[in-house]
Amino acid sequence: MRTTTKSRTHFESHQMKRMTAVGAVTDTTARIWLRSDVAGEVSVSVQPRGKPAHRREMPTLVRDTDADLTQTVFVKNLLPLTEYRYEVRRAAGNRLVGRGRFETFPATDADTPEKVSIALMSCHQPFGDDGRPCEKRMRLLKLTPDILRENEVKFVLLAGDQIYSDIPSDRSLFYLHYTKKWNLPAGDSIMDWGSPAVRAAFQERYRIFWAMEEIKRLYADYPCYPILDDHEIMDDWGAMEIHATPKFARIRKGAREAYFDYQGSRVKPRPKRLPPSFDYSFSYGNIGVFVLDLRS
């Protein structure tokens, strides 16, 4: 997507630049997702809690601008039911990208704890009509870390709508007044853009919706398992026949690419072409989970 002349508002000017998140975890592996603000080498360090002598460093090159400088690092040879701390830093200047913690899963069914707490969350929409975070809507998000910690939550199911493409309504990607500010040669409406420009617009949406520290802390400290829902594309996506027409093909492609950049890549390696569905399964000891994709 080319440099734009879109007028800036509070909604656009407060964006996430650097971030880390914990994705899929097993008894011996973990996927650490990151977003850097500049291309270049980063160092991912992982160590069991309280054991700095067991610290491991994994250099990683971040350079995919099409993916908005997002990257996932696959960490192997971990110990079951062990708490780990991780940190990601840019090699140049030692700038912190993000840090967090996670606990690996049980190695066998028999090792499953008697009580397992799971968090289920959806619909992260903290903004008021003016495009500013709404204090009333932020209350639960601010309380969430204490709730998860007190209940010893093992992993989080993110049941969709971690961004909204079309809310606040005055800043909807499908509102001509808003999208015409991009001043793209393809046209004022996102419906006129190619899928790479659509993907870039949705990537910015992630940077806007994930700018607050509360959401970054949640993603950094717990294995989070996402799935696509309608607002990661548009309201009621897939419920109307028109969504299956060529008119919406570029919207679908660009939005799903951005979803995989920011969410899907946390649970699956990136394929050459995106699959027709993002469904997947995983297990925590003797607990099995199958995640349905009802929107692709």
N, C-alpha and C positions, 0 to 999 in steps of 0.2 A: 504494500500500500504506500503510495507516494506521500511526501510531506504535504500536510493539509493546511488550510487557512481557517479551520473551524474556530469560531469564537469560544473562548474559555469561560466556563462558569465554575462555581464551587464544586459542582458535581464532577467535572473533568479534571480539575486542578489538583484534587487530592487522590493520587493513585499509588498503589503499591509498586515499589521498585524492586526490592529484594525479598525473597521469602523461601522458606523450606516447609516440607510437609512429610509426614510418614504415610506411606501407602500400604500395600499388601505385606503382611508379615506371616512367616511360618515359624516352626520351631528352630530353624537354622538360618533363615534368610530374612531380609527386609528390603523394601524399595524406598529409597529416600528421594523425594522429588524436590526440585529447586527451580527458582527463577532468578536470574541475574540481570542486572541493569546494563552490563557491558559484556561483550564477547571476550573469551579468554579462558585460561586455565583456572579451575577452582580445586581446592583440596577438601575432601570429605573425610573427616576423622570420626571414628566410632570406638567406644570403649565401654566395658562393663562398668556400672556405677561403682565408684570408689576404687577402681583398679587402673590408675593411669599407666602402669607398666604394660598393660594389655592394649594400649591404644594403637589403632591401625589407621594409616593414612592412605587415601585413594585419590590420586590426581585424576581430574576429569576435565575434558575440553568442552566448553560451552560455546557453540558457534552457530546454531541453527536459528537464524533470524526469522525464517518462515514460521517456526514454532515459538516465536517471541522470546527466544533465549531461555526456554524451559528445557529441563533435562531430568532424567531419572537415573539414579545410580543403584545398581543391584549389589547388595552386601551379602556375602556368603560366610559360611563357617562360624555361625553364631551358636550360642548355647541355649537350650530350651528354658523357658520360664525364668529368664534373666532380664533384669532391667539394664538398658543401655542408654548412654548419652551420646549424642552426635553433634557435630558442628561443621558448618560449611563456610570456607573463607576463600576469597579471591587470592590467587597467587600474587598478583601485582598489588602491592600496597597492603596486603594482609587484611583487606576489608571484609568485615563479617557479612555474610549473606543470610545466615540464620542458624539457629541451634534448637535442640529439643531433646526429647527422650521417648522411649518406647519399651515395651516388654514383649519378649518373644513368646510364642504360643507353646502349648504342651507338645511333647514328642509322641505321646501315645494316648489312646482313649482313656486308659487307666489313670493317666496323670492329670486329667481334667479336674480342676478344683470343684468342690461340692457346690459352690455358689459362683456363678458367672454373671456379671452385670454387663449389659450391652446398652449403648445409647443409640436412639433413633432420632434423627433430625432431618428437617427439610425446610424449604421456603425461607432462605436468608434474604430478607428484603428490609434493610434498616432505614431506608430513606423516606423522608416526607415529601410532599408535593413540591417543596422548594429545592429538592435535590440535596438537602443536608441530612446527616444522620439524625434520626428522631430519638430523643432521650427515652421515651416510653417504649419504643421498639428495641432499644439497646439494652434494656434492663435485664432481660433473660440471658442475653449473650454475655453480659458482664458477670452474671451469677454462675454461668455454666462451668467454668473451671473448678469452682468449689463443689458443685454438684457432682461432677465426674470424679473428683478426687475422693469425696466422702463416700461415694458408692463403689469405689475401686473398679471403675469401668475398664474393660479390657480392650474393646474396640468400638468404633462408631460407624453406624450405617447412615450415610448421607443420601436420603431418599429423594434426591432431585431438587431442582430450583435453587441451586447455590448462587446463581445470578438471575437477574430478570432483564431480558432484552427489551422489554416494552413498558417497564415501570421504573421511575415515575413517568407518567404518561406524557408529560411535556418534553421528556428526554428519551422517549422511545426511539429505538433504532428504525422503527417503521413510521415515524412521524416526520413528514417532509420538512417542517420548520426546523427540526433538529438535524436531520441528515444532510440537508442542503449546505450546512456550514462546512462540510468536508470539502466542498468545491472539487469534486472528482470529475474528470472529463466524461466518465460513463453516464453521469446524470445525478440529479439531486436526490433521488430516491435510492435506498439500499436495494430495492428490487431491480434496479438497472445495473448494479455493480457485478463484476465477476466474483467468483468464489474466493480468490485470494484477498480481495478488498473486504468482503464479508467476514472472512476469517479474522482479519486484522481488527475490524470493528468489534467483533465479539471478544477478541483477546483484550482489547481495552476495557470492555465491560468487566472482565474478571479482575483487572487491575483496580478498577473503581470499587467494585463490591467487596474486594478483599483488602482494602487499604487500612481498615481499622485493626488495631493491635489485638483486640479480643478474638477476632476470627483467625488471625495468623497464629496466635498462641494455641488455639484449639487444634488447628491442623498440624502444628509442629510437635505436639505432645502425645498424640494418640493415633494408632493405625486407623485410617479413615477409608471407608469403602463407598465410593460414589456410584451413582447411576444417573443417566440423562432423564430429565423430565421436560415438560412442555416449555417452560419459560427460558430454558437454556437454548431454545430455538425461537418460539413465539407462543403466545397464549393459545391453549387448546390444540397444540400441534398434533396432527395426525387424526384429529376428530372430525375434520372436514375433508371432503373429497378433493377440494382445490389444492390441498397441500401435496397431493401426489402428482400434480400437473407439472410440466416443464417450467412453468412460471416460477415455481418455488424451488426448483432443483438446485440453483446456486446458493440459496439461503440454507437449504438443508446441508449441502456439502460444506460450506464455510463454517456454519455453526457447529457441525459435528467435528470438524477438524480442530476448532478452538476448544471444544469440549475435551477432545483427546489430549491436546496440549496441556491443559490445566487440570484435568480430572482422570480421564481414562488411562493415561500413561502411568498412573500410580499403581494400577493393578495388573496391567498387561504391557509387554514390550511393544514398541511401535512397529506395525507391519508396513510393507511397502504401500499397501492400499488399506483403507479402513474397512473393517468387516461390515456386513449389512446390519449386524446387531452387536450391541456392547454387553450382552448378558455374560455372566461368569459365575463361578462357584468357588467357595473356599471353606475351610473347616477350622474350628478351634477345638482341639481335642475331639470329644465325641459329639460336638455340635456342628452340624452341617448347614451351610447357607447357600442358597441359590438366588442370584440377583437377576430379576427380569428387566429387560429393556422393552418398555411398552410404547416408546416414542419413535425409535428409528424406523 
